[in-house]
């Protein structure tokens, strides 16, 4: 099985192929993801802080999710 370098690093850090490490997702984030769901958004959307969503941090334990000032989104 061949891995790209980032895939290998994520695997070594305990993430699955979808970018999830359930042991690292906080309880509030897990509840939000399960109960509300995470809407999709463009990385160019402007957050209420004035910055585009794409420069906000990934959610620990769910690398596919981005934490904006307005909540979680999937870019």
Beta strands, then each sheet from edge to edge (+ up, - down):
strand 1: 39-40
strand 2: 58-59
strand 3: 62-68
strand 4: 71-74
sheet 1: 1+ 4+ 3- 2+
end
